Amino acid sequence: MNIFKTLAISTGLTLVAMTIALPAQAQTYMSTKLKDVVTSGTGTINLFSAANGSKQPNPTAATVEWLRQNNGSGLVFAVDVNEAANGTEKASSQGITVKSAKVVAVISGVTYEFTEFSTRTQASVAEGTSTARSMKYTLIGDSGSSRITSNTSSDIYGSDFDATLRVEVPQSLSGASSVRLLVTLMVTNVALGDPEAFYDYTNGFEDVAIVTASDAAYLDGIQAGQAEAPLVIQTSAIELLPSSTIYLPAVDKYYMVTYEDQFPNPGDYDFNDLTVGYRVYLELNNANKVVGIGGVGYLVARGGGFDHDWFLRINLPGSTSGSGVLNLYAPGSAVPASGYPRTINLTGPLNLSVFEHTATLWVDPGRNFVNTERDQAIIDGHRFTFHVTLNSPMNVSQMPAAPYDPYLYVYNTKYEIHLDGNPAVHPLSRNTADGLSGYRDASNYPYAMIMPEDWLTPIEYIDLGEAYPEFVEFIKSNGSTKQDWYMRPNLNAIKNNTPDKWKW
């Protein structure tokens, strides 16, 4: 959303958004009741004009800029909800619906509008004569008075202000010659009864104050009138509700990650020592921010004699937090395995230990390997699912790029094997101590690769270059030729384990 725009005040004027550095200020400002009010559903509030009887002088551009910075690049306003008793409204609980709110500032002759606003509560209401309800921001209060804050010089101290309204202002206001708040309340379809009759506005008027962060937090904590108001939903809860889902690589596709577990030695290079199919999904809210992360995957093949743990790591920012569960299902079972679900307590990167001790977890009786020998019947592998709910919405741009970091820890060698570009992270691995920062050999051959879900692993002990004859040219050209080498296998050298066989 474009939250601010510039408006020319004279023809031919070139508009340049300027951020004016604010000098360090020792002054601390207090919340100030403003002279103008919201009446009959609209209000144009001059932020430079204090109400008669205010404890504070008229605010200045410096005052407003200090309050903007104090509130984290936004201006916060306290509103005294003053409504007649319609619907279920009464002295102890009253409400109104906000249709729009914006801050309009004039700086160096240029007018800026900041239109992104929010309140602490929302409700599903219908506008005008419509019967279609949708989520709208609301302000709720009561007729109580004497709000006692710690700031005795604040106009909130001893007041009857109720709820807060915030407008995002990413522009410095220190040089402003004029700053106004424009508010429009919504006409709700009161014929429907509550909640519309509760969240309408009447002929009362709403006082407005511009407030400090501490006073805003105080009012938000009181939650005046909310206990008796109908259909109150906290905005913070709305922000965490998913409204759409992104699947990676696709809603009906999986990444196929496969490994040669002899790293850093070439071994038999049949590249089937462990093969896993997995998919990740991101849940987005209405603002297209990530509020949840989940995934599902399967064991596809185990052609290695070594024992491994398979991890899925998503390198989220260090500030990320959340909680969720990890489930593991034995082949063909809809009941979680013993010891599951496991709780996920997320702080920073997500690092899931998904398939543990694969050599004993997944066994084909009478065989050394699973789904890799020529005459071996295909059997189902274990399935995993996970889901994490984030404590705070996260911009999609903060997510690392898929396919993320699926990696193997090999117990026998104590090495971990990642896709190119990922660091060693396992606390017991010897990669760093042995000076190994990559996952290719001296001839550029990899030990982990992501393939399409319909890729077929080589038969046990058959070199990848024999199973896929163009692979060697692809490696020797540093990936510049034969980029689709995996599409032309030697049919006599691959295991016919197609997705319809390993998905269950």
PASE-371303 format. One line per 4 residues: for each residue x, y, z of C-alpha. Coordinates in Angstrom, 1 decimal, padded with zeros to 4 digits. Example, Ala and Ser with C-alpha at 12.3 -4.5 7.8 and 13.67 -1.06 7.14 Angstrom:
<rs>
012.3,-004.5,007.8 ~ 013.7,-001.1,007.1
</rs>
This chain:
<rs>
000.0,000.0,000.0 ~ 001.3,003.5,-000.8 ~ 000.9,005.2,002.5 ~ 001.9,008.7,001.5
001.7,010.9,-001.6 ~ 002.7,014.4,-002.5 ~ 000.4,017.0,-003.9 ~ 001.5,020.0,-005.9
000.3,023.3,-004.6 ~ 001.3,025.3,-007.6 ~ 001.4,024.3,-011.3 ~ 004.7,023.0,-012.6
006.2,022.4,-009.1 ~ 008.6,019.4,-009.0 ~ 007.9,017.4,-005.9 ~ 010.7,015.9,-003.9
010.0,014.0,-000.7 ~ 012.6,015.3,001.8 ~ 013.5,013.9,005.2 ~ 014.7,016.7,007.4
017.1,015.6,010.1 ~ 015.8,016.3,013.6 ~ 018.3,017.8,016.0 ~ 018.7,016.0,019.3
016.2,017.3,021.8 ~ 016.4,017.3,025.6 ~ 012.7,018.4,025.7 ~ 010.1,015.8,026.6
006.6,016.5,025.5 ~ 003.3,015.3,027.0 ~ 000.0,014.2,025.6 ~ -002.1,017.2,024.6
-005.9,017.5,024.2 ~ -006.6,019.2,020.9 ~ -009.2,022.0,020.3 ~ -011.0,020.5,017.3
-013.4,017.5,017.7 ~ -015.1,014.9,015.5 ~ -018.7,015.8,015.2 ~ -021.5,014.3,013.0
-019.1,011.7,011.7 ~ -016.2,013.9,010.5 ~ -013.4,015.8,012.0 ~ -010.5,018.0,010.8
-008.2,018.3,013.7 ~ -005.5,020.9,013.8 ~ -002.5,019.3,015.6 ~ -001.0,022.8,016.3
-004.0,023.9,018.4 ~ -004.5,022.8,022.0 ~ -007.9,022.7,023.6 ~ -009.0,025.4,026.0
-007.9,024.4,029.4 ~ -005.1,022.1,028.2 ~ -002.2,021.7,030.6 ~ 000.1,022.0,027.5
000.9,024.9,025.2 ~ -000.1,024.7,021.5 ~ 001.9,021.9,019.9 ~ 004.6,022.9,017.3
006.2,021.0,014.5 ~ 009.0,020.0,017.0 ~ 006.3,018.7,019.4 ~ 004.6,016.6,016.7
007.9,015.2,015.4 ~ 009.0,014.2,018.9 ~ 005.7,012.4,019.4 ~ 006.1,010.7,016.0
009.5,009.4,016.9 ~ 008.3,008.5,020.4 ~ 005.6,006.3,018.8 ~ 007.9,004.6,016.3
007.3,006.6,013.1 ~ 003.6,007.1,013.7 ~ 001.2,009.5,015.3 ~ -001.2,008.1,018.0
-004.4,009.8,019.0 ~ -006.6,009.2,022.0 ~ -010.4,009.4,021.3 ~ -013.1,010.1,023.9
-016.0,007.9,022.5 ~ -019.2,009.9,023.3 ~ -022.2,008.1,021.8 ~ -025.9,007.8,022.5
-027.4,004.6,023.8 ~ -028.4,002.8,020.6 ~ -028.5,-001.0,020.2 ~ -026.6,-002.4,023.1
-024.6,000.8,023.7 ~ -024.8,002.1,027.3 ~ -022.7,004.2,029.6 ~ -020.3,001.4,030.3
-019.8,000.4,026.6 ~ -020.0,002.5,023.5 ~ -018.5,002.2,020.0 ~ -018.0,003.8,016.6
-016.6,002.5,013.3 ~ -013.7,004.4,011.5 ~ -014.1,004.7,007.8 ~ -010.9,006.6,007.1
-008.2,008.5,008.9 ~ -005.2,010.4,007.6 ~ -002.6,012.9,008.6 ~ -002.1,015.8,006.1
001.1,017.8,006.5 ~ 002.5,020.8,004.6 ~ 006.3,020.8,004.5 ~ 008.2,023.4,002.5
005.1,024.2,000.4 ~ 004.5,020.5,-000.4 ~ 001.4,018.7,000.9 ~ 001.9,015.1,002.1
-000.9,012.7,003.0 ~ -000.4,009.6,005.2 ~ -003.4,007.3,004.9 ~ -002.4,004.0,006.6
-004.3,003.9,009.9 ~ -005.3,001.3,012.5 ~ -007.0,001.0,015.8 ~ -006.7,-001.7,018.5
-010.0,-003.4,017.7 ~ -012.1,-004.5,014.7 ~ -015.6,-005.8,014.1 ~ -017.4,-007.3,011.2
-020.1,-004.7,010.2 ~ -022.1,-003.7,007.1 ~ -021.9,-000.2,005.7 ~ -024.7,002.1,004.7
-027.7,000.0,003.4 ~ -025.5,-003.0,002.5 ~ -026.0,-006.3,004.2 ~ -022.5,-007.5,003.4
-020.3,-007.4,006.4 ~ -016.5,-007.0,006.4 ~ -013.8,-006.3,009.0 ~ -013.6,-002.6,010.0
-011.5,-000.7,012.6 ~ -013.5,000.4,015.6 ~ -013.1,002.6,018.7 ~ -014.7,001.5,021.9
-015.0,003.3,025.2 ~ -017.2,004.1,028.2 ~ -018.3,007.1,030.2 ~ -015.7,006.6,032.8
-013.4,009.4,033.8 ~ -010.3,010.1,035.9 ~ -007.9,008.0,033.9 ~ -004.9,008.1,036.2
-001.6,007.9,034.5 ~ 001.9,008.4,035.8 ~ 002.3,011.6,033.8 ~ 000.5,014.2,035.9
001.2,017.0,033.4 ~ -000.4,015.0,030.6 ~ -003.9,015.8,029.4 ~ -004.7,012.1,029.6
-004.2,012.3,033.4 ~ -007.6,012.6,035.0 ~ -009.3,012.4,031.6 ~ -012.1,010.2,030.1
-010.2,009.3,026.9 ~ -010.9,005.8,025.8 ~ -009.3,004.2,022.7 ~ -006.4,005.0,020.4
-006.1,005.5,016.7 ~ -002.7,005.3,015.0 ~ -001.6,006.8,011.6 ~ 001.7,005.6,010.1
003.9,008.6,009.3 ~ 007.3,007.6,007.8 ~ 008.2,011.2,007.0 ~ 009.8,013.7,009.4
007.4,016.5,010.4 ~ 010.0,018.8,012.0 ~ 009.7,021.4,009.2 ~ 005.9,021.2,008.9
004.0,024.5,008.7 ~ 000.7,022.6,009.1 ~ -000.3,019.2,010.3 ~ -003.9,018.0,010.5
-005.8,014.8,011.3 ~ -008.8,014.1,009.1 ~ -011.2,011.5,010.4 ~ -014.4,010.1,008.8
-016.6,007.7,010.8 ~ -018.6,005.0,009.0 ~ -022.4,005.0,008.5 ~ -023.4,001.5,009.5
-026.6,-000.4,008.6 ~ -028.3,000.0,011.9 ~ -031.4,-001.7,010.5 ~ -029.5,-004.9,011.0
-029.4,-004.4,014.7 ~ -026.1,-005.2,016.5 ~ -023.2,-005.1,015.8 ~ -024.1,-002.2,013.4
-026.3,-000.4,015.8 ~ -023.6,-000.6,018.4 ~ -020.8,000.6,016.1 ~ -022.7,003.5,014.5
-022.2,007.1,015.3 ~ -024.8,009.6,016.6 ~ -024.9,013.3,017.1 ~ -022.4,013.2,019.9
-018.9,014.5,019.5 ~ -015.5,012.8,020.1 ~ -012.6,014.7,021.7 ~ -009.2,013.9,020.4
-005.7,014.2,022.0 ~ -002.3,013.5,020.5 ~ -000.5,011.2,022.9 ~ 002.8,009.8,023.9
003.7,006.1,023.6 ~ 003.4,005.5,027.3 ~ -000.1,007.1,027.5 ~ -001.2,005.1,024.4
000.0,001.9,026.1 ~ -001.9,002.9,029.2 ~ -005.2,003.4,027.4 ~ -004.7,000.3,025.3
-004.2,-001.7,028.5 ~ -007.5,-000.4,030.1 ~ -009.6,-001.7,027.1 ~ -012.4,000.6,028.2
-015.9,-000.8,027.3 ~ -014.6,-003.8,025.4 ~ -015.8,-006.4,027.8 ~ -019.5,-005.5,027.0
-019.1,-004.7,023.3 ~ -020.3,-007.1,020.7 ~ -018.0,-009.0,018.3 ~ -014.8,-007.4,019.5
-011.7,-008.8,017.7 ~ -008.3,-007.5,018.7 ~ -006.4,-006.1,015.7 ~ -003.3,-008.1,016.8
-005.3,-011.3,016.4 ~ -006.6,-010.2,013.0 ~ -003.0,-009.7,011.9 ~ -002.1,-013.2,012.7
-005.0,-014.8,010.9 ~ -004.0,-016.4,007.5 ~ -006.0,-015.5,004.5 ~ -003.9,-017.1,001.7
-001.2,-019.7,001.3 ~ 002.0,-019.9,-000.9 ~ 003.3,-023.4,-001.6 ~ 006.9,-024.0,-002.5
007.7,-025.4,-005.0 ~ 003.9,-025.7,-005.8 ~ 000.7,-026.8,-004.3 ~ 001.0,-030.2,-006.1
004.8,-030.5,-006.3 ~ 007.7,-031.5,-004.0 ~ 011.4,-030.7,-003.9 ~ 013.5,-033.9,-004.2
016.7,-033.6,-002.2 ~ 019.2,-036.4,-002.6 ~ 022.7,-037.0,-001.1 ~ 025.9,-038.9,-001.5
026.8,-039.6,002.2 ~ 030.5,-040.5,001.8 ~ 031.4,-036.8,001.8 ~ 034.2,-035.7,001.5
035.1,-038.9,-000.3 ~ 033.4,-039.9,-003.6 ~ 032.3,-043.3,-002.4 ~ 030.2,-045.1,-005.1
028.6,-041.8,-006.1 ~ 025.3,-043.5,-006.8 ~ 023.6,-040.4,-005.2 ~ 020.8,-042.4,-003.5
022.1,-042.6,000.0 ~ 019.1,-040.6,001.3 ~ 016.4,-039.1,-000.9 ~ 013.6,-037.0,000.6
010.6,-035.3,-001.0 ~ 009.4,-032.2,000.8 ~ 007.2,-029.1,000.3 ~ 006.9,-025.9,002.4
004.0,-023.5,002.6 ~ 003.8,-019.9,003.9 ~ 000.5,-018.6,005.4 ~ -000.1,-014.9,004.6
-002.5,-012.4,006.3 ~ -004.5,-009.8,004.5 ~ -001.5,-007.5,004.4 ~ 000.5,-010.2,002.6
002.8,-010.8,005.6 ~ 003.9,-014.2,006.7 ~ 002.0,-015.4,009.9 ~ 002.6,-019.2,009.6
005.1,-021.6,008.1 ~ 004.4,-025.3,007.5 ~ 005.5,-028.3,005.5 ~ 005.1,-031.9,004.6
007.5,-034.5,003.2 ~ 008.4,-038.2,002.7 ~ 011.3,-040.6,002.8 ~ 011.7,-041.7,-000.8
014.9,-043.9,-000.8 ~ 017.7,-044.9,001.5 ~ 020.7,-046.4,-000.4 ~ 023.4,-045.6,002.2
025.0,-047.9,004.7 ~ 025.7,-045.0,007.0 ~ 023.3,-043.7,009.7 ~ 022.0,-040.2,009.3
019.7,-037.5,010.7 ~ 017.8,-035.4,008.1 ~ 017.1,-031.8,009.0 ~ 015.1,-029.0,007.4
016.5,-025.6,008.3 ~ 014.8,-022.3,007.3 ~ 017.2,-019.4,008.1 ~ 014.7,-017.0,009.5
015.8,-013.6,011.0 ~ 017.1,-013.7,014.6 ~ 014.1,-011.7,015.8 ~ 011.6,-014.3,014.6
009.6,-016.1,017.3 ~ 006.7,-018.5,017.4 ~ 005.5,-021.9,018.3 ~ 004.2,-025.0,016.7
004.4,-028.8,016.3 ~ 006.3,-031.4,014.4 ~ 004.7,-034.8,013.6 ~ 006.2,-038.0,012.2
004.0,-040.8,010.8 ~ 005.1,-044.4,010.2 ~ 004.5,-045.6,006.6 ~ 000.7,-045.8,005.9
-000.3,-044.6,009.4 ~ -002.5,-041.6,010.2 ~ -001.5,-041.8,013.9 ~ 001.7,-039.9,015.0
004.6,-042.1,015.9 ~ 005.6,-042.6,019.5 ~ 007.0,-039.4,021.0 ~ 005.1,-037.1,018.6
003.9,-034.5,018.2 ~ 006.9,-032.6,019.3 ~ 006.6,-029.0,020.4 ~ 008.5,-026.4,018.3
009.6,-023.3,020.3 ~ 010.9,-021.0,017.6 ~ 013.5,-018.3,018.2 ~ 015.4,-017.2,015.1
016.2,-019.8,012.4 ~ 013.9,-022.8,012.2 ~ 016.0,-026.0,012.5 ~ 013.9,-029.2,012.5
015.4,-032.6,013.2 ~ 012.9,-034.5,011.1 ~ 014.1,-038.0,010.2 ~ 016.4,-039.3,013.0
018.7,-042.4,012.7 ~ 017.5,-043.3,009.3 ~ 019.4,-046.6,009.3 ~ 017.1,-048.0,012.0
014.1,-045.7,011.4 ~ 013.3,-047.1,007.9 ~ 014.2,-050.7,007.1 ~ 013.1,-053.1,004.4
013.3,-056.5,006.2 ~ 016.0,-058.8,004.7 ~ 017.6,-055.9,002.8 ~ 020.5,-053.5,003.4
018.8,-050.6,001.6 ~ 015.3,-049.3,000.9 ~ 013.9,-048.6,-002.6 ~ 017.3,-048.6,-004.4
018.0,-052.2,-005.4 ~ 017.1,-053.4,-008.9 ~ 014.8,-056.2,-007.9 ~ 013.5,-054.6,-004.8
009.8,-053.8,-004.4 ~ 008.9,-050.2,-003.6 ~ 007.7,-049.6,000.0 ~ 006.3,-046.5,001.7
008.5,-044.2,003.7 ~ 007.8,-042.2,006.8 ~ 005.9,-038.9,006.4 ~ 006.4,-035.7,008.4
004.4,-032.6,008.8 ~ 005.1,-029.3,010.7 ~ 003.4,-026.0,011.4 ~ 004.6,-022.9,013.2
002.6,-019.9,014.0 ~ 004.7,-016.7,014.2 ~ 004.2,-014.3,017.2 ~ 004.4,-011.3,014.8
003.7,-011.0,011.1 ~ 006.9,-011.0,008.9 ~ 007.4,-009.4,005.6 ~ 007.8,-012.0,002.8
011.0,-010.2,001.8 ~ 012.5,-011.4,005.1 ~ 012.0,-015.0,004.2 ~ 015.1,-016.8,002.9
014.9,-018.2,-000.6 ~ 013.5,-021.7,-001.2 ~ 014.3,-024.6,-001.2 ~ 015.9,-023.5,002.1
018.5,-025.7,003.8 ~ 017.7,-029.4,003.9 ~ 020.8,-031.1,005.3 ~ 022.2,-034.4,006.4
024.2,-035.2,009.5 ~ 026.2,-038.5,009.1 ~ 026.9,-040.3,012.4 ~ 029.6,-042.5,010.9
031.8,-039.7,009.6 ~ 030.5,-036.8,011.8 ~ 030.2,-034.6,008.7 ~ 027.1,-032.6,007.7
026.1,-032.3,004.0 ~ 024.2,-029.2,002.8 ~ 023.3,-027.7,-000.5 ~ 025.8,-025.2,-001.9
026.0,-021.9,000.0 ~ 024.8,-023.0,003.4 ~ 027.0,-023.0,006.5 ~ 027.8,-025.9,008.8
025.5,-025.6,011.8 ~ 025.3,-029.0,013.5 ~ 027.0,-028.8,017.0 ~ 028.6,-032.2,016.7
029.9,-032.0,013.1 ~ 033.6,-031.8,012.2 ~ 033.2,-029.7,009.0 ~ 034.5,-026.5,010.4
037.3,-028.1,012.4 ~ 038.5,-029.9,009.3 ~ 038.4,-026.7,007.2 ~ 035.5,-027.8,005.0
033.4,-024.9,004.1 ~ 031.8,-026.3,000.9 ~ 030.1,-029.5,-000.2 ~ 031.8,-030.3,-003.5
035.0,-032.3,-004.2 ~ 038.1,-030.9,-006.0 ~ 036.5,-031.8,-009.4 ~ 033.3,-029.8,-008.6
031.1,-032.8,-008.0 ~ 028.4,-032.1,-005.4 ~ 027.2,-034.2,-002.5 ~ 023.7,-032.8,-002.2
021.3,-031.7,-005.0 ~ 017.7,-030.5,-005.4 ~ 015.9,-032.3,-008.2 ~ 012.3,-032.2,-009.6
009.9,-034.5,-007.7 ~ 009.8,-037.0,-010.7 ~ 013.6,-037.5,-010.7 ~ 014.5,-041.2,-010.4
017.5,-042.3,-008.3 ~ 020.2,-044.6,-009.7 ~ 020.1,-048.3,-009.0 ~ 022.4,-049.2,-006.0
026.1,-049.0,-006.8 ~ 025.6,-047.4,-010.2 ~ 027.4,-044.1,-010.6 ~ 025.3,-041.1,-011.2
027.3,-040.4,-014.4 ~ 026.3,-043.8,-015.8 ~ 022.6,-043.4,-014.8 ~ 022.5,-039.9,-016.3
025.1,-039.8,-019.1 ~ 024.9,-036.0,-019.6 ~ 025.6,-035.3,-015.9 ~ 029.4,-035.3,-016.4
029.3,-032.8,-019.2 ~ 027.1,-030.6,-017.0 ~ 029.6,-030.6,-014.2 ~ 032.6,-030.1,-016.4
031.0,-027.1,-018.1 ~ 030.3,-025.7,-014.6 ~ 026.6,-025.9,-015.4 ~ 026.6,-024.0,-018.6
025.6,-026.9,-020.8 ~ 023.3,-029.9,-020.5 ~ 021.3,-028.1,-017.8 ~ 018.5,-030.6,-018.3
020.7,-033.6,-017.9 ~ 018.3,-035.2,-015.5 ~ 015.6,-035.6,-018.1 ~ 017.5,-038.2,-020.2
018.4,-041.1,-018.0 ~ 019.8,-044.5,-018.8 ~ 016.6,-046.4,-018.2 ~ 018.4,-049.6,-017.3
020.3,-047.8,-014.5 ~ 017.5,-046.0,-012.6 ~ 014.9,-047.2,-010.0 ~ 011.3,-046.6,-011.2
010.2,-045.0,-007.9 ~ 007.8,-042.3,-009.3 ~ 005.9,-039.8,-007.1 ~ 002.7,-041.9,-007.2
004.6,-044.6,-005.4 ~ 006.1,-042.6,-002.6 ~ 003.3,-040.2,-001.8 ~ 000.7,-041.6,000.4
</rs>
